[in-house]
Amino acid sequence: MRIVVFISGRGSNLRALLEHQENYTICHVISNRHQAAGLSIAQEYRVPTTVISWHDGAKAEAQALTLLNDIKPDLIVLAGFMRVLSADFVTKFSHKIINIHPSLLPLYPGLNTHQRALNDQQIKHGATVHFVDQNLDQGHRISQCHIRIGPEDTAETLAARLLSKEHKLLTTTVDKIATGQIYWQDKHLYYNNQVITQPLVWPEI
């Protein structure tokens, strides 16, 4: 399976994906920021990179679409990509774009998820891998991982504790998509040929 990864920042999820390529290949990395540290990570692994300025969203998406039509990836992974893709763009890759989001969706779409969980006095938090559709962070949920929120937790400690679980969640989910264990067919999500109606949760994550 050939995968293109979109990033905006440090690239820690990208590195996790690059370190677990037994069943897939990261064939290109696209960023909206020249300064994104993740570009250097891609270069370490000799993965081609492209920077596309996203000041004009329509123009940027047209450039990305031209590139993707040439690469023909099987899957697109948004790994800390901090731009919202248009409905038209997403529709062209229906159920071929996934995103990792640092909350237990449908709770807390958008930004500042850790602080919002604390503000609401939640007792657990987590991350979600989901398909991307035209609604922000509302695409069909594929998998989730959980952490407990303690009385001393801050937004910073939650983010730090969740990060390693995010890496494992993303790499496990992508690997299972690559090996055909997870797939979308006839408006349903399947895992090991069984329809799944709730996000997958693996005890080891």
DANOR-V449032 format. One record per residue. N is the residue number from 0. RES is the residue in one letter. PHI is phi in whole degrees, 0 to 359 (NA if undefined). NEAR is the number of other ideal C-beta (glycine too) atoms within 8 Angstrom. D_CENTER is the distance of its C-alpha to the mean C-alpha in whole Angstrom. Layout:
# DANOR-V449032
N&RES&PHI&NEAR&D_CENTER / N&RES&PHI&NEAR&D_CENTER
This chain:
# DANOR-V449032
0&M&NA&9&16 / 1&R&261&11&15 / 2&I&235&16&12 / 3&V&253&15&11 / 4&V&247&15&9 / 5&F&259&13&9 / 6&I&224&16&9 / 7&S&231&11&12 / 8&G&223&10&13 / 9&R&293&7&14 / 10&G&81&16&11 / 11&S&292&10&12 / 12&N&291&13&8 / 13&L&299&16&9 / 14&R&300&10&13 / 15&A&301&12&12 / 16&L&296&16&11 / 17&L&295&12&14 / 18&E&279&7&16 / 19&H&228&9&15 / 20&Q&263&9&16 / 21&E&300&5&19 / 22&N&244&7&18 / 23&Y&208&12&15 / 24&T&230&7&16 / 25&I&281&15&14 / 26&C&260&10&16 / 27&H&195&13&15 / 28&V&235&16&13 / 29&I&245&14&13 / 30&S&228&15&14 / 31&N&267&14&16 / 32&R&227&8&17 / 33&H&298&6&20 / 34&Q&275&4&20 / 35&A&301&14&16 / 36&A&298&9&17 / 37&G&298&17&14 / 38&L&297&14&17 / 39&S&294&8&19 / 40&I&296&12&17 / 41&A&301&16&16 / 42&Q&294&9&20 / 43&E&304&6&21 / 44&Y&265&8&20 / 45&R&58&4&21 / 46&V&263&11&18 / 47&P&300&7&19 / 48&T&231&11&18 / 49&T&222&9&18 / 50&V&254&11&18 / 51&I&237&10&19 / 52&S&296&7&20 / 53&W&253&8&19 / 54&H&296&4&22 / 55&D&247&7&23 / 56&G&301&8&20 / 57&A&295&7&22 / 58&K&294&7&23 / 59&A&298&14&20 / 60&E&295&12&18 / 61&A&297&8&21 / 62&Q&295&9&21 / 63&A&296&11&17 / 64&L&296&10&19 / 65&T&300&8&22 / 66&L&295&11&20 / 67&L&293&12&17 / 68&N&296&7&21 / 69&D&282&6&22 / 70&I&284&10&19 / 71&K&56&6&19 / 72&P&288&12&15 / 73&D&276&6&15 / 74&L&209&15&11 / 75&I&243&13&9 / 76&V&245&15&5 / 77&L&269&12&4 / 78&A&241&14&4 / 79&G&76&14&7 / 80&F&270&10&8 / 81&M&261&6&11 / 82&R&227&9&12 / 83&V&266&4&13 / 84&L&277&8&13 / 85&S&289&10&16 / 86&A&300&7&17 / 87&D&297&7&19 / 88&F&295&11&16 / 89&V&298&13&14 / 90&T&298&8&17 / 91&K&294&7&18 / 92&F&234&10&15 / 93&S&304&7&15 / 94&H&59&7&13 / 95&K&239&8&12 / 96&I&241&13&8 / 97&I&237&15&5 / 98&N&225&13&3 / 99&I&252&15&3 / 100&H&234&12&7 / 101&P&276&9&10 / 102&S&199&14&12 / 103&L&271&11&14 / 104&L&306&13&13 / 105&P&278&5&15 / 106&L&291&7&16 / 107&Y&59&9&16 / 108&P&293&9&13 / 109&G&85&7&13 / 110&L&261&3&14 / 111&N&56&7&17 / 112&T&294&12&15 / 113&H&294&13&17 / 114&Q&294&8&20 / 115&R&294&10&20 / 116&A&296&14&20 / 117&L&295&13&23 / 118&N&301&6&25 / 119&D&271&6&25 / 120&Q&57&5&26 / 121&Q&292&9&23 / 122&I&257&5&24 / 123&K&218&9&21 / 124&H&215&14&17 / 125&G&171&12&14 / 126&A&222&14&10 / 127&T&226&14&8 / 128&V&258&14&6 / 129&H&217&13&7 / 130&F&291&11&9 / 131&V&263&10&9 / 132&D&234&10&13 / 133&Q&286&6&15 / 134&N&254&6&15 / 135&L&302&6&13 / 136&D&56&10&10 / 137&Q&240&8&13 / 138&G&293&10&12 / 139&H&304&9&13 / 140&R&283&12&11 / 141&I&259&13&11 / 142&S&208&13&11 / 143&Q&216&14&12 / 144&C&229&14&13 / 145&H&231&9&16 / 146&I&226&11&18 / 147&R&278&7&22 / 148&I&259&11&23 / 149&G&265&5&26 / 150&P&295&3&29 / 151&E&264&5&28 / 152&D&293&8&25 / 153&T&239&7&24 / 154&A&302&9&20 / 155&E&291&7&20 / 156&T&290&9&21 / 157&L&297&15&18 / 158&A&300&10&16 / 159&A&293&7&17 / 160&R&290&9&18 / 161&L&283&15&14 / 162&L&302&9&13 / 163&S&295&7&14 / 164&K&290&13&13 / 165&E&302&13&9 / 166&H&302&11&10 / 167&K&294&11&12 / 168&L&299&15&10 / 169&L&294&15&7 / 170&T&294&12&10 / 171&T&295&11&12 / 172&T&296&14&10 / 173&V&297&15&9 / 174&D&298&12&13 / 175&K&287&10&14 / 176&I&291&13&13 / 177&A&297&11&15 / 178&T&269&7&18 / 179&G&82&6&18 / 180&Q&284&8&18 / 181&I&248&11&15 / 182&Y&204&8&16 / 183&W&251&8&17 / 184&Q&206&5&20 / 185&D&51&3&23 / 186&K&67&2&20 / 187&H&225&8&20 / 188&L&267&10&17 / 189&Y&242&12&19 / 190&Y&226&10&19 / 191&N&50&5&21 / 192&N&68&4&23 / 193&Q&244&6&23 / 194&V&295&6&22 / 195&I&249&10&19 / 196&T&254&3&20 / 197&Q&234&5&18 / 198&P&302&9&15 / 199&L&291&11&15 / 200&V&229&9&16 / 201&W&258&8&17 / 202&P&303&4&20 / 203&E&283&3&20 / 204&I&260&9&16
